[in-house]
Amino acid sequence: VILNLLCPEMLAFTLTAFLELMDHGIVSWDMVSITFIKQIAGYVSQPLVDVSILQRSLAILESMVLNSQTLYQKIVLDLHKHGYGQPDLCLQQAALSSFSYCSLLPPSLILQHVIRGNRPIKTEMAHQLYVLQVLTFNLLEERMMTKMDPNDQAQRDIIFELRRIAFDAESDGNTVPGGGTEKRKAMYTKDYKMLGFTNHINPAMDFTQTPPGMLALDNMLYLAKFHQDTYIRIVLENSSREDKHECPFGRSAIELTKMLCEILQVGELPNEGRNDYHPMFFTHDRAFEELFAICIQLLNKTWKEMRATAEDFNKVMQVVREQITRALPSKPNSLDQFKSKLRSLSYSEILRLRQSERMSQDDFQSPPIVELREKIQPEILELIKQQRLNRLCEGSSFRKIGNRRRQERFWYCRLALNHKVLHYGDLEDNAQGEVTFESLQEKIPVADIKAIVTGKDCPHMKEKSALKQNKEVLELAFSILYDPDETLNFIAPNKYEYCIWIDGLSALLGKDMSSELTKSDLDTLLSMEMKLRLLDLENIQIPEAPPPIPKEPSSYDFVYHYG
């Protein structure tokens, strides 16, 4: 009654004096009456309350919670009834700021009245939601850093429960009909192997690494109890596969828990400049465990899509990490939306996105980069040209055309080292090692070559005997036309040799190398050269235009002359 009679300024001073007196510990917080609690909570719920009164009221309620467990439920219920039901966004923000690190308010209440409220969430409120999210996940740090004690029977019973739910959920699971201790141990070892533990004999040893410590076991037990059908399906599905294609549930669950802790930065302090909270984490009181349940199904699905084996475990985990980190930025409003987003990010979609991003990164559009590419390209083309000519100097063997003998005959052609003459001739059946120029009796001066023709334009592809040639042979055919009206006809052994010879002969005639192989080599080498030259500029913004050239100095008297 006395508090209601005071003016706002005197009331603020009175509340400050009360808080300072209580901080001395002379009187226990448990002695505070329910009427006083409702009075203070009433100040918080008033839409037009003075800011100084609001701040001191929140501080008193906060101290009550921190110093008395018996007051917790009374304060929370009163705040739920009054404080978060009103539409004043400023009041919501003040209350959230004061109570975020106490984890006072249920996520569903924040979701209903703050995240899904009628007013847009401003930057400061978004930051407070981010802080609350981080500190809520930080409550998992203790379990994450707690090693399992292999001698603790209560902890080992959790592993027994995982085995029981997976393999004999309808029975008590503690007895083996007609079997003794040794038989029971052998059966348990077999079951633990099917559960995917690394240590089949004593799976408790799998939880001695921190992180994730006991948090991984908590997640597995949550999945087994609250998503039992999913848990049993994953375990039995993998145990029925071939050993090499089995996805080890135990090892996967441990590594996935560790990964989620890294992604959500469990144990790290909030960043003052961040406000990227996720609405879906406020839709469930056990958001981390529910996230694990979704992601363990994703892991099992990705494993099947990749047709992975035990050797591919780390590769699968990398893909799963990418799927999760690509889905989170979309900030789904619910866990079901997050699950749908993951469903769209299949392994094939991840490969497509990787390829698209890689091409986008290589496709530099800024004028300085385009100019650099144009400057480098002639050097790369010259390098390709030298490689093609060097291959022609090494020479290649070709199948003789029109040979009807059962045993195929071959001939050989190579370019002289001075690039002025083509030497060719038949190969002996027992020819071994390098073919010398002396063994090749025929030659064509490069200066006499008039043109290079390919495919249907080749004389030997126009003959009647060649009409029955299949498309593959047609694509490998080329001819050299030289003076006086002579031809040298080729059928390359494969597409690679065809491209090498077409490019090399075009280069000899001073024409552009236009084969698919040249385009591929140019793209690869140009991309590598660009990355090497821009290595020191990684994460540095390259300007669109060069900086202006400074004016010339008025004099050059500053130049130092060595004596």
Order of alpha helices (4+ residues) and beta strands (2+ residues): alpha-alpha-alpha-alpha-alpha-alpha-alpha-alpha-alpha-alpha-alpha-alpha-alpha-alpha-alpha-alpha-alpha-alpha-alpha-beta-beta-beta-beta-beta-alpha-alpha-beta-beta-alpha-alpha
